[in-house]
Structure formats: structure tokens, C-alpha cells
Amino acid sequence: MPRTITPPRFVTDLPVLDAPARAQSERLVAVIRDEIAAAGGWIPFHRYMELALYAPGLGYYSGGARKFGVGGDFVTAPEITPLFGQALAAQVADVLRASSPEVIEIGAGSGLLAIDLLLELERLGCAPRRYGILEVSPDLRARQRENIFERIPALAPRVQWLDALPETFSGVVVANEVLDAMPLHALAWRNGEIYERGVVASSGMTAHPFRWSNRPACDAVLAAAQKLPLSAPLDTPDDEYLTEINLAAAAWIGLWGKILQRGALLLIDYGYPRAEYYLPARSRGTLNCHFRQRVHDDPFQWPGLMDITASVDFTAMAEAGYDAGLDVLGYVSQGRFLMNCGILECLARRELQSNARYLRAVRAVERLTSPREMGETFKVLALGKNISMPLVGFASGDRTHTL
């Protein structure tokens, strides 16, 4: 039986749900309850997160709710300004020239990054022969098709939607805010013991359908947890340290070690190197949920309607790549990466626009690059194979030595 059960904190300042949204969440709750019962009353958090995000037709990414942009739950860099994709294209173009004219984007959101990349790559004279999109959400696939065929009809025939990773690939893989949404294992250190945090169904009249429950960690989860730099005594509230490890993301990168023949993976996400990730100050972990531009830490409120994410341990991702035969080509803050890729030059091309539009673009660049905003929170990790040239995005400010 589970060792401890921790009631979740109910978040009270979120927008009120309409009836269809509430009904969708309740259907997913029933699916998760059935799985918990079939598993003997407890499932690990990574399985809960997988169902909450990807259960067919009901999960956050497989359902039909609007997710990206001002009207959605959160705003990604391509939603802020096309300048993000235009700058990123400089790095993509360099690798395409050194490998093969193929791009795969993982989790393409609304399709705006694909549009911006294709337009800028065409301007640079190296539009890819094929632009593959691997997208698990039917709703997002439809939205991507609509946007791409409406905005870039001449380039749209180059875009193909993929159902699985290819057996082999040469070119560039772009994954913007993908690793943070892969199902992760939640851990708790208490009284010198390591526990895996899992999920049980609530009983009685409670605001939540589920609760946290801890079991002693074992097997691969325990082995990975024992490698973390947490051996010193923990001075934390209740002598408990909560955190996460993302074995699924590491395994996914490991697959690319077999698939990639020549080229690079450009992994853009928020996170830290391991030495900064597992600090005493982060004793409550980095798990966050996003709903209509609000952020909170309760993954059990309205399952299927909110994104669930955690910061990325970039050291673990680099190690997974290295173990799979990939080279670490660079690791840098997003702000420095975009500057190296010429985002200011892209901005300068907009000076002929109206003052209002130009000022909006300036503010967008500041948001993407400022250390006070996304410029430092987000990092870029490049992993590759058979690429010997230096990458423009990492020409200055490279932090590979911190991994």
C-alpha cells in the first residue's frame, strides 16, 4: 500500500469552466480512475501525466481546446513574433547546407513556427525539400494545415505530417517547448529515503478526484534518483524534497542517436543544468500547470484541460545524447542564441513598417532575449552527428561547460 497521501492544494482563482469543458474533464477523470483501479489503486505520476495530456480524444494535447496564443493557456515564442522563427532559420539553414535539405518539427503548435521558418529559409535560398511535422493532436494538425495552406500556399506542398519518427533521418530536428511536456517521474526525498510520487483516487466528497501518494522508488527510477546531487542533508520544510526526473525525454533523445545519420537536433525549452536544477531552493520541484494565462502547481484540478509541465534538466538531455552517440554541439541561453542568429538584423528589416508595428516588434525581441524574461529562462541545446562546423547560434556565450 502507499506510504503517504498528500492532499492537493485547490486553486481558487482560475476562470470558471463552461459545461462542455467540465464534461470533457469528467470523462477523462473516469478513464484515469478506471486505470488506477485496474493497477491496484495506485499509478505513478508519469502515467497520470501521460493520460492527462495524451489520452485519445480527452487529453490536453489530444483534445480540442485552444492552447496557444493570447486566447489560449500560454504563449510560445512563435506566437509572440515571427522574428523568433526568422532568427532560428539562420541556424537551421547552416545545418541544412551541411547535411540534407530536410526538417522535422516536433509538436508544431499552431503551425506558426513552420510558416516563419519556411518563409525565411526560402529567402535565404535553402528552403527544405521536405518539412515534416510530427503532431499527436488531431485538432492541432487541422489547425496547422489550415494556417500553412492559407499563409504559404506555394510552400505548403513541402509540408508532410508524420505519424511516427522515421527509421533514419538527415537534416534538422526542431523541438520548441517539447521536452517539458513529456511525462515525467515525480520524486520525494523524506527522512533519507527516496519515494516515487504517484496518484490515487480520492474518496468521499472532495474538491479533487485524485491525490498524491508515495511509494518507495525502485528499479530505473531509483537508479536515476540515486545519481542526483542530493546526498547532503536537506534543510527543507517537513524534511521533504520534491522534484522530477524525465526518463521519457532522455529515452526519446536516445532514439535519435539511432535515427540521425547527419544533422542536428535543436532543443529549445526552459530549464537548467543539473547543478542548478536540484538546489535546496527548489525543494518543491518545478512542476507547473497552465490554464488561460495562469500558472499553478496543482495537476489534479480539471484533468485534460490544463497543460502540465516541468523544467528540463539539460545535463540529463546532453548525457542521453552522448550515450546514444550524439555530439553536444552547443548549449546557450535563448537570448544569446537569438542574438547570435541575427535577430536584431531581422528586426532592422522591419524599420520601414509603421512606428506602432515596429515598436511592437522591438518589445517582442526584448521579451524573447531579455535575461529578465524568456532570454535567460529558456535555453537551447544542440545535439548532432557528423557535423564538424561551429554552429552560428552558439558562437558566443556557449555554456556547454556547465552541463
PERA-V873056 format. One record per backbone hydrogen bond with DSSP energy under -0.5 kcal/mol. NH is the residue of the N-H (numbers start at 1). CO is the residue of the C=O. If there is no record, write none. Layout:
NH,CO / NH,CO
This chain:
3,214 / 4,214 / 6,212 / 7,5 / 10,8 / 12,10 / 22,18 / 23,19 / 24,20 / 25,21 / 26,22 / 27,23 / 28,24 / 29,25 / 30,26 / 31,27 / 32,28 / 33,29 / 34,30 / 35,31 / 36,32 / 37,33 / 38,34 / 39,35 / 40,37 / 41,36 / 42,36 / 43,199 / 45,197 / 47,44 / 48,44 / 49,45 / 50,46 / 51,47 / 52,48 / 53,49 / 54,50 / 55,51 / 58,55 / 59,55 / 60,52 / 61,53 / 62,53 / 63,59 / 69,74 / 72,69 / 73,67 / 74,67 / 79,76 / 80,76 / 80,77 / 81,77 / 84,81 / 86,82 / 87,83 / 88,84 / 89,85 / 90,86 / 90,87 / 91,87 / 91,88 / 92,88 / 93,89 / 94,90 / 95,91 / 96,92 / 97,93 / 98,94 / 99,95 / 99,96 / 102,100 / 103,130 / 104,172 / 105,132 / 106,174 / 107,105 / 107,134 / 111,108 / 115,111 / 116,112 / 117,113 / 118,114 / 119,115 / 120,116 / 121,117 / 122,118 / 123,119 / 124,120 / 125,122 / 126,121 / 129,101 / 130,101 / 131,158 / 132,103 / 132,130 / 133,160 / 134,105 / 135,133 / 135,162 / 138,136 / 141,137 / 142,138 / 143,139 / 144,140 / 145,141 / 146,142 / 147,143 / 148,144 / 149,145 / 150,146 / 151,147 / 152,148 / 155,152 / 156,152 / 157,153 / 158,155 / 159,156 / 160,131 / 162,133 / 169,259 / 171,262 / 172,102 / 173,264 / 174,104 / 175,173 / 175,266 / 177,175 / 177,268 / 181,178 / 182,179 / 185,245 / 186,197 / 187,243 / 188,195 / 189,241 / 190,188 / 190,193 / 191,239 / 193,190 / 195,188 / 195,193 / 196,215 / 197,186 / 197,195 / 198,213 / 199,43 / 200,211 / 202,209 / 206,204 / 209,300 / 211,200 / 212,6 / 213,198 / 214,4 / 215,196 / 217,194 / 221,218 / 222,218 / 223,219 / 224,220 / 225,221 / 226,222 / 227,223 / 227,224 / 228,225 / 230,228 / 235,233 / 236,234 / 239,236 / 240,237 / 241,189 / 242,283 / 243,187 / 245,185 / 247,245 / 248,183 / 250,246 / 251,247 / 252,248 / 253,249 / 254,250 / 255,251 / 256,252 / 257,253 / 257,254 / 258,254 / 258,255 / 259,255 / 260,256 / 261,169 / 262,169 / 263,385 / 264,171 / 265,383 / 266,173 / 267,265 / 267,381 / 268,175 / 268,266 / 269,267 / 269,379 / 271,377 / 272,312 / 276,273 / 277,273 / 278,274 / 279,277 / 282,279 / 283,280 / 285,242 / 285,282 / 288,309 / 289,296 / 290,307 / 291,294 / 293,73 / 294,291 / 296,289 / 299,297 / 301,298 / 302,300 / 305,302 / 307,290 / 309,288 / 310,180 / 312,270 / 314,272 / 314,312 / 315,272 / 317,313 / 318,314 / 319,315 / 320,316 / 321,317 / 322,318 / 323,319 / 324,320 / 325,322 / 326,321 / 327,384 / 329,327 / 329,382 / 330,382 / 332,380 / 334,378 / 335,375 / 337,333 / 338,334 / 339,335 / 340,336 / 341,337 / 342,339 / 343,338 / 346,342 / 347,343 / 348,344 / 349,345 / 350,347 / 351,348 / 353,350 / 358,354 / 359,355 / 360,356 / 361,357 / 362,358 / 363,359 / 364,360 / 365,361 / 366,362 / 367,363 / 368,364 / 369,365 / 370,366 / 373,370 / 374,367 / 375,370 / 376,370 / 376,373 / 377,373 / 378,374 / 379,269 / 380,332 / 381,267 / 382,330 / 383,265 / 383,381 / 384,327 / 385,263 / 388,386 / 394,391 / 395,392 / 399,331 / 402,399 / 403,400
